[in-house]
Amino acid sequence: MLQLVAEGRPAREIGDILGISRKTVEFHKARLMRVLGLRTVAELTRYAVEHGLLPGR
């Protein structure tokens, strides 16, 4: 899910890909950000890039 968020995909599309609801995507994204101590999606994306979670980058 982190990879899909970092790619800029909307929650609805992520939910469709993973077979979960948009609200479930938002819940997990918020929880992930809280656990990592991040406040914005931009910070979450930077985290993904820095940890090699985006292919070809």
PyMOL Python script that loads the backbone (N, CA, C, O; Angstrom):
from pymol import cmd

cmd.read_pdbstr("""\
ATOM      1  N   MET A   1       0.818  -1.179   0.000  1.00  0.00           N
ATOM      2  CA  MET A   1       0.000   0.000   0.000  1.00  0.00           C
ATOM      3  C   MET A   1       0.868   1.251   0.000  1.00  0.00           C
ATOM      4  O   MET A   1       0.556   2.224  -0.688  1.00  0.00           O
ATOM      5  N   LEU A   2       1.944   1.234   0.759  1.00  0.00           N
ATOM      6  CA  LEU A   2       2.831   2.399   0.809  1.00  0.00           C
ATOM      7  C   LEU A   2       3.343   2.751  -0.586  1.00  0.00           C
ATOM      8  O   LEU A   2       3.394   3.925  -0.953  1.00  0.00           O
ATOM      9  N   GLN A   3       3.713   1.759  -1.343  1.00  0.00           N
ATOM     10  CA  GLN A   3       4.202   1.993  -2.701  1.00  0.00           C
ATOM     11  C   GLN A   3       3.125   2.672  -3.546  1.00  0.00           C
ATOM     12  O   GLN A   3       3.416   3.617  -4.279  1.00  0.00           O
ATOM     13  N   LEU A   4       1.905   2.202  -3.449  1.00  0.00           N
ATOM     14  CA  LEU A   4       0.813   2.778  -4.239  1.00  0.00           C
ATOM     15  C   LEU A   4       0.528   4.217  -3.824  1.00  0.00           C
ATOM     16  O   LEU A   4       0.269   5.067  -4.676  1.00  0.00           O
ATOM     17  N   VAL A   5       0.575   4.496  -2.527  1.00  0.00           N
ATOM     18  CA  VAL A   5       0.385   5.869  -2.043  1.00  0.00           C
ATOM     19  C   VAL A   5       1.503   6.755  -2.581  1.00  0.00           C
ATOM     20  O   VAL A   5       1.256   7.857  -3.072  1.00  0.00           O
ATOM     21  N   ALA A   6       2.739   6.259  -2.483  1.00  0.00           N
ATOM     22  CA  ALA A   6       3.892   7.034  -2.936  1.00  0.00           C
ATOM     23  C   ALA A   6       3.858   7.283  -4.447  1.00  0.00           C
ATOM     24  O   ALA A   6       4.407   8.276  -4.926  1.00  0.00           O
ATOM     25  N   GLU A   7       3.226   6.397  -5.183  1.00  0.00           N
ATOM     26  CA  GLU A   7       3.074   6.591  -6.627  1.00  0.00           C
ATOM     27  C   GLU A   7       2.020   7.642  -6.950  1.00  0.00           C
ATOM     28  O   GLU A   7       1.857   8.028  -8.107  1.00  0.00           O
ATOM     29  N   GLY A   8       1.306   8.106  -5.926  1.00  0.00           N
ATOM     30  CA  GLY A   8       0.301   9.150  -6.115  1.00  0.00           C
ATOM     31  C   GLY A   8      -1.074   8.641  -6.485  1.00  0.00           C
ATOM     32  O   GLY A   8      -1.926   9.410  -6.930  1.00  0.00           O
ATOM     33  N   ARG A   9      -1.294   7.361  -6.306  1.00  0.00           N
ATOM     34  CA  ARG A   9      -2.609   6.805  -6.651  1.00  0.00           C
ATOM     35  C   ARG A   9      -3.634   7.192  -5.586  1.00  0.00           C
ATOM     36  O   ARG A   9      -3.322   7.202  -4.396  1.00  0.00           O
ATOM     37  N   PRO A  10      -4.847   7.507  -6.012  1.00  0.00           N
ATOM     38  CA  PRO A  10      -5.891   7.872  -5.047  1.00  0.00           C
ATOM     39  C   PRO A  10      -6.350   6.662  -4.230  1.00  0.00           C
ATOM     40  O   PRO A  10      -6.206   5.515  -4.654  1.00  0.00           O
ATOM     41  N   ALA A  11      -6.901   6.944  -3.059  1.00  0.00           N
ATOM     42  CA  ALA A  11      -7.332   5.877  -2.148  1.00  0.00           C
ATOM     43  C   ALA A  11      -8.324   4.926  -2.803  1.00  0.00           C
ATOM     44  O   ALA A  11      -8.279   3.720  -2.563  1.00  0.00           O
ATOM     45  N   ARG A  12      -9.204   5.450  -3.615  1.00  0.00           N
ATOM     46  CA  ARG A  12     -10.203   4.590  -4.274  1.00  0.00           C
ATOM     47  C   ARG A  12      -9.521   3.570  -5.196  1.00  0.00           C
ATOM     48  O   ARG A  12      -9.883   2.394  -5.207  1.00  0.00           O
ATOM     49  N   GLU A  13      -8.533   4.036  -5.966  1.00  0.00           N
ATOM     50  CA  GLU A  13      -7.812   3.141  -6.868  1.00  0.00           C
ATOM     51  C   GLU A  13      -6.999   2.109  -6.080  1.00  0.00           C
ATOM     52  O   GLU A  13      -6.953   0.936  -6.450  1.00  0.00           O
ATOM     53  N   ILE A  14      -6.363   2.547  -5.000  1.00  0.00           N
ATOM     54  CA  ILE A  14      -5.603   1.622  -4.157  1.00  0.00           C
ATOM     55  C   ILE A  14      -6.534   0.559  -3.604  1.00  0.00           C
ATOM     56  O   ILE A  14      -6.203  -0.627  -3.594  1.00  0.00           O
ATOM     57  N   GLY A  15      -7.695   0.988  -3.144  1.00  0.00           N
ATOM     58  CA  GLY A  15      -8.674   0.044  -2.631  1.00  0.00           C
ATOM     59  C   GLY A  15      -9.103  -0.972  -3.667  1.00  0.00           C
ATOM     60  O   GLY A  15      -9.232  -2.159  -3.368  1.00  0.00           O
ATOM     61  N   ASP A  16      -9.325  -0.502  -4.894  1.00  0.00           N
ATOM     62  CA  ASP A  16      -9.716  -1.413  -5.976  1.00  0.00           C
ATOM     63  C   ASP A  16      -8.605  -2.426  -6.253  1.00  0.00           C
ATOM     64  O   ASP A  16      -8.875  -3.613  -6.439  1.00  0.00           O
ATOM     65  N   ILE A  17      -7.364  -1.958  -6.279  1.00  0.00           N
ATOM     66  CA  ILE A  17      -6.222  -2.837  -6.541  1.00  0.00           C
ATOM     67  C   ILE A  17      -6.078  -3.891  -5.441  1.00  0.00           C
ATOM     68  O   ILE A  17      -5.836  -5.065  -5.723  1.00  0.00           O
ATOM     69  N   LEU A  18      -6.229  -3.462  -4.192  1.00  0.00           N
ATOM     70  CA  LEU A  18      -6.009  -4.361  -3.056  1.00  0.00           C
ATOM     71  C   LEU A  18      -7.272  -5.105  -2.609  1.00  0.00           C
ATOM     72  O   LEU A  18      -7.207  -6.002  -1.768  1.00  0.00           O
ATOM     73  N   GLY A  19      -8.405  -4.730  -3.171  1.00  0.00           N
ATOM     74  CA  GLY A  19      -9.648  -5.395  -2.802  1.00  0.00           C
ATOM     75  C   GLY A  19     -10.165  -4.991  -1.433  1.00  0.00           C
ATOM     76  O   GLY A  19     -10.778  -5.791  -0.727  1.00  0.00           O
ATOM     77  N   ILE A  20      -9.910  -3.727  -1.060  1.00  0.00           N
ATOM     78  CA  ILE A  20     -10.384  -3.191   0.221  1.00  0.00           C
ATOM     79  C   ILE A  20     -11.091  -1.869  -0.060  1.00  0.00           C
ATOM     80  O   ILE A  20     -10.996  -1.326  -1.160  1.00  0.00           O
ATOM     81  N   SER A  21     -11.796  -1.361   0.939  1.00  0.00           N
ATOM     82  CA  SER A  21     -12.531  -0.109   0.742  1.00  0.00           C
ATOM     83  C   SER A  21     -11.594   1.093   0.814  1.00  0.00           C
ATOM     84  O   SER A  21     -10.481   1.008   1.333  1.00  0.00           O
ATOM     85  N   ARG A  22     -12.069   2.199   0.284  1.00  0.00           N
ATOM     86  CA  ARG A  22     -11.318   3.453   0.341  1.00  0.00           C
ATOM     87  C   ARG A  22     -11.074   3.859   1.789  1.00  0.00           C
ATOM     88  O   ARG A  22      -9.997   4.347   2.129  1.00  0.00           O
ATOM     89  N   LYS A  23     -12.073   3.656   2.640  1.00  0.00           N
ATOM     90  CA  LYS A  23     -11.932   4.012   4.053  1.00  0.00           C
ATOM     91  C   LYS A  23     -10.866   3.170   4.738  1.00  0.00           C
ATOM     92  O   LYS A  23     -10.143   3.666   5.603  1.00  0.00           O
ATOM     93  N   THR A  24     -10.762   1.904   4.360  1.00  0.00           N
ATOM     94  CA  THR A  24      -9.731   1.033   4.922  1.00  0.00           C
ATOM     95  C   THR A  24      -8.354   1.505   4.479  1.00  0.00           C
ATOM     96  O   THR A  24      -7.406   1.488   5.264  1.00  0.00           O
ATOM     97  N   VAL A  25      -8.243   1.922   3.234  1.00  0.00           N
ATOM     98  CA  VAL A  25      -6.970   2.473   2.744  1.00  0.00           C
ATOM     99  C   VAL A  25      -6.592   3.704   3.566  1.00  0.00           C
ATOM    100  O   VAL A  25      -5.456   3.822   4.026  1.00  0.00           O
ATOM    101  N   GLU A  26      -7.542   4.616   3.750  1.00  0.00           N
ATOM    102  CA  GLU A  26      -7.277   5.833   4.522  1.00  0.00           C
ATOM    103  C   GLU A  26      -6.883   5.506   5.959  1.00  0.00           C
ATOM    104  O   GLU A  26      -5.986   6.139   6.516  1.00  0.00           O
ATOM    105  N   PHE A  27      -7.547   4.523   6.560  1.00  0.00           N
ATOM    106  CA  PHE A  27      -7.220   4.121   7.921  1.00  0.00           C
ATOM    107  C   PHE A  27      -5.784   3.631   8.014  1.00  0.00           C
ATOM    108  O   PHE A  27      -5.033   4.055   8.893  1.00  0.00           O
ATOM    109  N   HIS A  28      -5.404   2.739   7.109  1.00  0.00           N
ATOM    110  CA  HIS A  28      -4.056   2.171   7.156  1.00  0.00           C
ATOM    111  C   HIS A  28      -2.992   3.214   6.819  1.00  0.00           C
ATOM    112  O   HIS A  28      -1.898   3.199   7.383  1.00  0.00           O
ATOM    113  N   LYS A  29      -3.319   4.112   5.903  1.00  0.00           N
ATOM    114  CA  LYS A  29      -2.373   5.181   5.564  1.00  0.00           C
ATOM    115  C   LYS A  29      -2.141   6.075   6.789  1.00  0.00           C
ATOM    116  O   LYS A  29      -1.001   6.422   7.095  1.00  0.00           O
ATOM    117  N   ALA A  30      -3.199   6.439   7.475  1.00  0.00           N
ATOM    118  CA  ALA A  30      -3.088   7.284   8.667  1.00  0.00           C
ATOM    119  C   ALA A  30      -2.322   6.568   9.776  1.00  0.00           C
ATOM    120  O   ALA A  30      -1.498   7.177  10.458  1.00  0.00           O
ATOM    121  N   ARG A  31      -2.588   5.304   9.951  1.00  0.00           N
ATOM    122  CA  ARG A  31      -1.894   4.533  10.983  1.00  0.00           C
ATOM    123  C   ARG A  31      -0.408   4.422  10.666  1.00  0.00           C
ATOM    124  O   ARG A  31       0.434   4.581  11.549  1.00  0.00           O
ATOM    125  N   LEU A  32      -0.093   4.152   9.416  1.00  0.00           N
ATOM    126  CA  LEU A  32       1.289   4.063   8.979  1.00  0.00           C
ATOM    127  C   LEU A  32       2.016   5.383   9.224  1.00  0.00           C
ATOM    128  O   LEU A  32       3.144   5.393   9.718  1.00  0.00           O
ATOM    129  N   MET A  33       1.376   6.482   8.882  1.00  0.00           N
ATOM    130  CA  MET A  33       1.980   7.793   9.095  1.00  0.00           C
ATOM    131  C   MET A  33       2.195   8.058  10.578  1.00  0.00           C
ATOM    132  O   MET A  33       3.222   8.614  10.965  1.00  0.00           O
ATOM    133  N   ARG A  34       1.250   7.670  11.397  1.00  0.00           N
ATOM    134  CA  ARG A  34       1.379   7.871  12.840  1.00  0.00           C
ATOM    135  C   ARG A  34       2.537   7.056  13.396  1.00  0.00           C
ATOM    136  O   ARG A  34       3.333   7.570  14.182  1.00  0.00           O
ATOM    137  N   VAL A  35       2.640   5.798  13.000  1.00  0.00           N
ATOM    138  CA  VAL A  35       3.707   4.916  13.490  1.00  0.00           C
ATOM    139  C   VAL A  35       5.080   5.439  13.058  1.00  0.00           C
ATOM    140  O   VAL A  35       6.045   5.366  13.818  1.00  0.00           O
ATOM    141  N   LEU A  36       5.159   5.967  11.835  1.00  0.00           N
ATOM    142  CA  LEU A  36       6.436   6.468  11.319  1.00  0.00           C
ATOM    143  C   LEU A  36       6.730   7.902  11.763  1.00  0.00           C
ATOM    144  O   LEU A  36       7.822   8.419  11.526  1.00  0.00           O
ATOM    145  N   GLY A  37       5.762   8.534  12.400  1.00  0.00           N
ATOM    146  CA  GLY A  37       5.957   9.909  12.860  1.00  0.00           C
ATOM    147  C   GLY A  37       5.938  10.921  11.727  1.00  0.00           C
ATOM    148  O   GLY A  37       6.637  11.933  11.784  1.00  0.00           O
ATOM    149  N   LEU A  38       5.145  10.655  10.700  1.00  0.00           N
ATOM    150  CA  LEU A  38       5.049  11.535   9.542  1.00  0.00           C
ATOM    151  C   LEU A  38       3.718  12.264   9.566  1.00  0.00           C
ATOM    152  O   LEU A  38       2.722  11.746  10.071  1.00  0.00           O
ATOM    153  N   ARG A  39       3.708  13.479   9.012  1.00  0.00           N
ATOM    154  CA  ARG A  39       2.487  14.287   9.061  1.00  0.00           C
ATOM    155  C   ARG A  39       1.783  14.440   7.719  1.00  0.00           C
ATOM    156  O   ARG A  39       0.572  14.658   7.677  1.00  0.00           O
ATOM    157  N   THR A  40       2.526  14.328   6.625  1.00  0.00           N
ATOM    158  CA  THR A  40       1.924  14.574   5.315  1.00  0.00           C
ATOM    159  C   THR A  40       2.187  13.405   4.369  1.00  0.00           C
ATOM    160  O   THR A  40       3.071  12.580   4.601  1.00  0.00           O
ATOM    161  N   VAL A  41       1.397  13.358   3.302  1.00  0.00           N
ATOM    162  CA  VAL A  41       1.601  12.336   2.280  1.00  0.00           C
ATOM    163  C   VAL A  41       2.949  12.569   1.594  1.00  0.00           C
ATOM    164  O   VAL A  41       3.601  11.614   1.172  1.00  0.00           O
ATOM    165  N   ALA A  42       3.369  13.833   1.481  1.00  0.00           N
ATOM    166  CA  ALA A  42       4.676  14.132   0.887  1.00  0.00           C
ATOM    167  C   ALA A  42       5.794  13.492   1.716  1.00  0.00           C
ATOM    168  O   ALA A  42       6.733  12.925   1.157  1.00  0.00           O
ATOM    169  N   GLU A  43       5.698  13.580   3.033  1.00  0.00           N
ATOM    170  CA  GLU A  43       6.696  12.946   3.901  1.00  0.00           C
ATOM    171  C   GLU A  43       6.650  11.428   3.748  1.00  0.00           C
ATOM    172  O   GLU A  43       7.688  10.767   3.750  1.00  0.00           O
ATOM    173  N   LEU A  44       5.468  10.892   3.617  1.00  0.00           N
ATOM    174  CA  LEU A  44       5.312   9.453   3.428  1.00  0.00           C
ATOM    175  C   LEU A  44       5.936   9.024   2.097  1.00  0.00           C
ATOM    176  O   LEU A  44       6.586   7.982   2.013  1.00  0.00           O
ATOM    177  N   THR A  45       5.734   9.830   1.075  1.00  0.00           N
ATOM    178  CA  THR A  45       6.336   9.537  -0.235  1.00  0.00           C
ATOM    179  C   THR A  45       7.852   9.608  -0.151  1.00  0.00           C
ATOM    180  O   THR A  45       8.543   8.741  -0.687  1.00  0.00           O
ATOM    181  N   ARG A  46       8.371  10.624   0.511  1.00  0.00           N
ATOM    182  CA  ARG A  46       9.825  10.749   0.676  1.00  0.00           C
ATOM    183  C   ARG A  46      10.383   9.537   1.413  1.00  0.00           C
ATOM    184  O   ARG A  46      11.441   9.021   1.054  1.00  0.00           O
ATOM    185  N   TYR A  47       9.676   9.087   2.436  1.00  0.00           N
ATOM    186  CA  TYR A  47      10.091   7.895   3.178  1.00  0.00           C
ATOM    187  C   TYR A  47      10.189   6.692   2.240  1.00  0.00           C
ATOM    188  O   TYR A  47      11.160   5.936   2.286  1.00  0.00           O
ATOM    189  N   ALA A  48       9.179   6.524   1.393  1.00  0.00           N
ATOM    190  CA  ALA A  48       9.165   5.396   0.453  1.00  0.00           C
ATOM    191  C   ALA A  48      10.349   5.473  -0.506  1.00  0.00           C
ATOM    192  O   ALA A  48      10.990   4.460  -0.786  1.00  0.00           O
ATOM    193  N   VAL A  49      10.638   6.661  -1.005  1.00  0.00           N
ATOM    194  CA  VAL A  49      11.761   6.845  -1.935  1.00  0.00           C
ATOM    195  C   VAL A  49      13.077   6.537  -1.228  1.00  0.00           C
ATOM    196  O   VAL A  49      13.916   5.810  -1.759  1.00  0.00           O
ATOM    197  N   GLU A  50      13.255   7.089  -0.038  1.00  0.00           N
ATOM    198  CA  GLU A  50      14.502   6.897   0.710  1.00  0.00           C
ATOM    199  C   GLU A  50      14.742   5.428   1.074  1.00  0.00           C
ATOM    200  O   GLU A  50      15.886   5.014   1.259  1.00  0.00           O
ATOM    201  N   HIS A  51      13.685   4.656   1.176  1.00  0.00           N
ATOM    202  CA  HIS A  51      13.810   3.252   1.556  1.00  0.00           C
ATOM    203  C   HIS A  51      13.666   2.304   0.363  1.00  0.00           C
ATOM    204  O   HIS A  51      13.488   1.097   0.532  1.00  0.00           O
ATOM    205  N   GLY A  52      13.745   2.869  -0.843  1.00  0.00           N
ATOM    206  CA  GLY A  52      13.756   2.054  -2.062  1.00  0.00           C
ATOM    207  C   GLY A  52      12.477   1.312  -2.365  1.00  0.00           C
ATOM    208  O   GLY A  52      12.506   0.232  -2.955  1.00  0.00           O
ATOM    209  N   LEU A  53      11.341   1.889  -1.962  1.00  0.00           N
ATOM    210  CA  LEU A  53      10.067   1.215  -2.161  1.00  0.00           C
ATOM    211  C   LEU A  53       9.390   1.544  -3.480  1.00  0.00           C
ATOM    212  O   LEU A  53       8.326   1.009  -3.792  1.00  0.00           O
ATOM    213  N   LEU A  54      10.016   2.432  -4.256  1.00  0.00           N
ATOM    214  CA  LEU A  54       9.464   2.761  -5.567  1.00  0.00           C
ATOM    215  C   LEU A  54      10.381   2.168  -6.624  1.00  0.00           C
ATOM    216  O   LEU A  54      11.568   2.492  -6.663  1.00  0.00           O
ATOM    217  N   PRO A  55       9.849   1.305  -7.480  1.00  0.00           N
ATOM    218  CA  PRO A  55      10.695   0.653  -8.481  1.00  0.00           C
ATOM    219  C   PRO A  55      11.257   1.648  -9.493  1.00  0.00           C
ATOM    220  O   PRO A  55      10.591   2.600  -9.899  1.00  0.00           O
ATOM    221  N   GLY A  56      12.505   1.394  -9.885  1.00  0.00           N
ATOM    222  CA  GLY A  56      13.134   2.218 -10.906  1.00  0.00           C
ATOM    223  C   GLY A  56      13.577   3.579 -10.460  1.00  0.00           C
ATOM    224  O   GLY A  56      13.831   4.452 -11.290  1.00  0.00           O
ATOM    225  N   ARG A  57      13.679   3.785  -9.144  1.00  0.00           N
ATOM    226  CA  ARG A  57      14.089   5.114  -8.639  1.00  0.00           C
ATOM    227  C   ARG A  57      15.247   4.976  -7.697  1.00  0.00           C
ATOM    228  O   ARG A  57      15.735   5.975  -7.169  1.00  0.00           O
TER     229      ARG A  57
END
""", "prot")
cmd.dss("prot")
cmd.show_as("cartoon", "prot")
cmd.util.cbc("prot")
cmd.orient("prot")
